[in-house]
Amino acid sequence: EKVCGTIYPKDGKIIWLNLRQEPDVYVNGDPICARPPNKIGEYAELGNVTRDSAKADEVEFLRVCKKRAEDNGGKLKVVDINKKESELEVKDITSLSAVIEGL
């Protein structure tokens, strides 16, 4: 059941842990992550990832995504978990850190 469902208490805080090793951004509210092409839809062990390296990668991934969308008329190419390529019209883009800080 979802955390906002009926079995979780409504009067306490929910602790949200991000265990991803790759950087995440949210495009129009949907999560997008940077992942090596050979690891899309698969478990990705990326090596010695630290909090600081993950934060730096997230900042850089956000910058790259914004630039790619800007250079492509406001659209960003993505590949989903089924390895299907598509193009998103970017109305809003933000980092996972910004989403968590806004909670």
TAWOCOR-V354564 format. One record per residue. RES is the residue in three letters. SS is DSSP state (H for helix, E for strand, L for the rest). PHI is phi in whole degrees, -180 to 180 (999 if undefined). OMEGA is omega in whole degrees, -180 to 180 (999 if undefined). Layout:
res:RES ss:SS phi:PHI omega:OMEGA
res:RES ss:SS phi:PHI omega:OMEGA
//
This chain:
res:GLU ss:L phi:999 omega:179
res:LYS ss:L phi:-65 omega:179
res:VAL ss:L phi:-59 omega:-180
res:CYS ss:L phi:-87 omega:-179
res:GLY ss:L phi:-76 omega:-172
res:THR ss:L phi:-99 omega:-174
res:ILE ss:L phi:-92 omega:-179
res:TYR ss:L phi:-99 omega:-179
res:PRO ss:L phi:-65 omega:-179
res:LYS ss:L phi:-95 omega:-173
res:ASP ss:L phi:-104 omega:-179
res:GLY ss:L phi:-121 omega:178
res:LYS ss:L phi:-79 omega:174
res:ILE ss:L phi:-108 omega:179
res:ILE ss:L phi:-91 omega:-176
res:TRP ss:L phi:-109 omega:179
res:LEU ss:L phi:-108 omega:175
res:ASN ss:L phi:-101 omega:-179
res:LEU ss:L phi:-104 omega:177
res:ARG ss:L phi:-69 omega:177
res:GLN ss:L phi:-97 omega:-179
res:GLU ss:L phi:-95 omega:-180
res:PRO ss:L phi:-70 omega:180
res:ASP ss:E phi:-126 omega:168
res:VAL ss:E phi:-133 omega:177
res:TYR ss:E phi:-113 omega:177
res:VAL ss:E phi:-110 omega:-178
res:ASN ss:L phi:55 omega:178
res:GLY ss:L phi:88 omega:-180
res:ASP ss:E phi:-104 omega:-178
res:PRO ss:E phi:-74 omega:175
res:ILE ss:E phi:-131 omega:179
res:CYS ss:E phi:-123 omega:176
res:ALA ss:L phi:-89 omega:-178
res:ARG ss:L phi:-142 omega:177
res:PRO ss:L phi:-57 omega:-177
res:PRO ss:H phi:-53 omega:-179
res:ASN ss:H phi:-81 omega:-179
res:LYS ss:H phi:-118 omega:179
res:ILE ss:L phi:-68 omega:-180
res:GLY ss:L phi:79 omega:-179
res:GLU ss:L phi:-131 omega:176
res:TYR ss:L phi:-66 omega:-178
res:ALA ss:L phi:-119 omega:173
res:GLU ss:L phi:-94 omega:-171
res:LEU ss:L phi:-100 omega:175
res:GLY ss:L phi:97 omega:-173
res:ASN ss:L phi:-82 omega:-180
res:VAL ss:L phi:-95 omega:178
res:THR ss:L phi:-114 omega:177
res:ARG ss:H phi:-58 omega:-178
res:ASP ss:H phi:-66 omega:179
res:SER ss:H phi:-70 omega:178
res:ALA ss:H phi:-66 omega:179
res:LYS ss:H phi:-65 omega:179
res:ALA ss:H phi:-63 omega:178
res:ASP ss:H phi:-64 omega:179
res:GLU ss:H phi:-65 omega:178
res:VAL ss:H phi:-60 omega:-180
res:GLU ss:H phi:-68 omega:179
res:PHE ss:H phi:-64 omega:177
res:LEU ss:H phi:-61 omega:179
res:ARG ss:H phi:-61 omega:-180
res:VAL ss:H phi:-64 omega:180
res:CYS ss:H phi:-62 omega:178
res:LYS ss:H phi:-62 omega:-179
res:LYS ss:H phi:-65 omega:179
res:ARG ss:H phi:-63 omega:178
res:ALA ss:H phi:-65 omega:179
res:GLU ss:H phi:-61 omega:-179
res:ASP ss:H phi:-74 omega:-176
res:ASN ss:L phi:-116 omega:176
res:GLY ss:L phi:65 omega:179
res:GLY ss:L phi:84 omega:-180
res:LYS ss:E phi:-119 omega:-178
res:LEU ss:E phi:-127 omega:177
res:LYS ss:E phi:-83 omega:179
res:VAL ss:E phi:-135 omega:176
res:VAL ss:E phi:-125 omega:-178
res:ASP ss:L phi:-85 omega:-176
res:ILE ss:L phi:-62 omega:177
res:ASN ss:L phi:-92 omega:178
res:LYS ss:L phi:66 omega:177
res:LYS ss:L phi:-96 omega:180
res:GLU ss:E phi:-85 omega:176
res:SER ss:E phi:-149 omega:-179
res:GLU ss:E phi:-127 omega:-179
res:LEU ss:E phi:-106 omega:170
res:GLU ss:E phi:-82 omega:-175
res:VAL ss:L phi:-86 omega:175
res:LYS ss:L phi:-99 omega:-179
res:ASP ss:L phi:-150 omega:177
res:ILE ss:E phi:-140 omega:-179
res:THR ss:E phi:-148 omega:-180
res:SER ss:E phi:-85 omega:175
res:LEU ss:H phi:-61 omega:179
res:SER ss:H phi:-58 omega:180
res:ALA ss:H phi:-65 omega:178
res:VAL ss:H phi:-64 omega:-179
res:ILE ss:H phi:-66 omega:179
res:GLU ss:H phi:-64 omega:-180
res:GLY ss:L phi:-83 omega:-179
res:LEU ss:L phi:-77 omega:999
//
